[in-house]
């Protein structure tokens, strides 16, 4: 079985009952920390601009831009909330991969959850899986990915957003495989933009891509079924020395949300 299918099956098969209670508790604290980051960042210049942009897509009114009374479509709510939550650089991060997991994943999950009226247990499960997929792929990309200039929060993070959205949409394994493929062909985000509004945009775009990928797959849109391990797949294109074993190491027994760090002050670690 290929890597893409193994990760898709992991997302599909894992329930809240498979996740240790301490991991669930960490996910709750992580969500609270993220809410602090997004509310703290609401008045930043990047936030002001992205809110004005997202207001142009309020027709459907599916999901809320947090900290405002504005509701827009799923994709632009995820985009805006991702940008705002990363605007201060106060949000959580994973030390080894330098991935800001919540900013990339949680806006997609919350947008889908608001629209579907998902329960808290389902949200926590989707969030744990989203962070796990992001960090595992970040580990598989190794340091060469980041050193090339890619922003791992945006590239690997988008797959986490896709996984979380797919879980809440209750997509089956084959559909999740397609969602991962759709996500991979949108992969982007480079470090040259650090120090500008486009750094938090990378996080928001990762979340937006997750929503788009899961929703398109849900409707039958197709993509490669070996997007991670294929000859011209994600790992071959985006890194010099992929570590596939690192992606799968202790899959389903170790959840990387436990390794996320909270910041005592806003800075890019």
C-alpha positions, 0 to 999 in steps of 0.5 A: 500500500502506498503512502497516500492511501495509508494516510487517507485510511488513517484519516478515515479510520481514526475516531475520537476513541482511538485518541488518548485523552491527554492528546484531546486535552492538548487539542483543547488548549491549542484551540484556546491559544489559537483563539487568543491569537486571532482575537489579538491579531484582528486589528493588524493591517493584514487583517484589515485588508483580508477582511475587506477582501473577504467581505466581497464574498458574503453572499452565501454567509456560511462561516464567520470571520472570527472577531467580527459579525461578518459571514462569508463563504467557506473558502474565504472564511478559512482564508481570512481566519488563517491570515488573522490568526497568523498576523501577530506570529503569536500562534503555536508552532512545531519546533522541528518542522517550523510549522504553525499548525493551527493557523493553517488547519483550524480555520478550515475545520471551523468553517466546515464545522459551522456550516455543518453544525458539527459537534465538539467531539468531531471538531477535536478529532478532525483537529488532532488528525489535521495537525498530525498529517501536517507535522508528519508531512513536514517531517517527511519533507526534511530540512531541505524543503524549508532551506529551499525557501518553501514555507512549510506552514503553507505547503505541509499545512494545507494537507492538514487542513484538507485532512481536517475538512475531509474528516468533518465532511465524512469523506471515504478513503478514496475521496480523501486520496483525491482531496490530497491530490487536489491539495498537492497541485495547489501547494505553494508558499515561499519564505521570500515574503516573510516580513510582509502581509504575505507571510500570514497569507500563506497560512490563510491560503493553506486553510483555504486550499484545504476547504477547496480540496475537500469540497471538490473531492466530495463532489467527485473531482479527481486527482492522482492516487499516488500524489506523495510517493509518485515519480513526479509527486509531492515529495519528489518535487518539493524536497531533496531527500524525503523521509517516508519512514518519518511520515509513517513512524508510529502512525496512530500511536503518536499524535504530534499535536502533543509537541506543539509549543505555545509562545510567551511573546509574538515572534517567528521562532 
